[in-house]
Amino acid sequence: GKSDAVEKLVSILSDASHPDADPAQRQSELAEYAAACLRNLALDEGNSEKMAACGAIPAMIQLSIDSRPVTRGMCACCLACIAKEKMRCEQICDYGAAGPLIKMLDMKEEVCQLSA
């Protein structure tokens, strides 16, 4: 079901963001599309909660630093949705997301648009 999809998509991001991952995996279309799917799913509060519970936060923070521009933007959008709940917002801050997300604001590229 939908819950399984969230877990599988988070797993793709976790694999791509792992420190031992091939840099090409971090830059892959698969990670980009997984992040885009999660961004859409994150609009639902239940899905945002599931993403946090599945360990998506550290992967999304890492990919918001070191991945393709669209993947970075999608991960940032997911983090924004996840952060709507106070405890999860604090969790995101505890993982150190503030610096990377502030740095993203300084970037001039379009990061929340899917490439054609």
N, C-alpha and C positions, 0 to 999 in steps of 0.2 A: 504494500500500500504506500501511501504518501510518506509515512514514517520511514519505511525502508528506503525510499528514494532519497530522503534527506540524509540518512546514514551513508548511503553509497556516494552521494555527491560530496559530502564532507570528507569521506575517505579519499576521494580523488584529490581534494585540496590538501589533505594531510600528507599524502604521498608526495605531492609536488613541492610542498613547503619543507619537507624533512631536510635537515642539514646535509645528509648524505645523498640527497637526490641529485640526479644528473641536472645540470643547469638548463638543459634543453627541456626537461620535464616541467620546470618552473615557468618556462616560456611557451608551453604547448597550448594548442587550440583546445585540447581536452580540458585543461585547467580553466581556460577562459570561459568555455561554455558551461562547465560545472559551476563556476562562480556566478555566471549570468542566471542560471536556473535557480541557484540558491537565493540570489537577490530577489527574484520574483516570489519564491516561496517564503522568504523572510517577511514579506508584508503581512503574513498571517502570524499572530502572536504565538499560537501553538507551535508553529514551525520554528520561529525564532528561539523559543524555549528548547526545542529539540536540538537545534544546532548547537546551542551553548552546552547542552548536556552531552552531546556527541564529541565535544572537543574542538569545535570549529573555530573558536576565538583565536587561539595561538596561530593556527594555520592561516586564518584570514589576515591577521596582523602581519605575519611574515610575508605573505603574498602582496600585501598592500605596500611593502617596501621593495620587493625584488620579484617582479613578474612583468608581463606585458601590460601596457597602459590600461587596456580595458579590464583585465583581470584585477589590477590594482583598484580601479574604480568600483567594480562590482563588489569586491571584498569590503571596501569602505562603506558602500551602501548597505551591505549586509550587517556590518558592525553597527551602523546607525539604527537599523531596525532592531537588532538584538539589544541595543543599549536603551531602548524605551523603558525597560523595567529597571528600577533603581539598583537592585542587587546585581543584575547582569551588567549594568553600566559600570558599577564599581569593579566588577570582575575584569571587564575590558581594560579599565584604567590600571588595575593591578598587574595585568600582563604587559603593560608598557605601551599601549596603543597611542597615547596622546602625541608623542613626538613624531612618529611616522605619519599620523593623520594630519597634523599641523604642517608638516613638510609637504604633504600632498597638496594642501591649499596653495602653496607657493608655485606649484607646477602650472605651466601654461597650456598643457595638453588637455584634450577632451578625454576624460577617463571613464565616463559613465555611458558611453555610446558603444553599441556593438559594431564591429567592423563588418563591412559588406563582403 
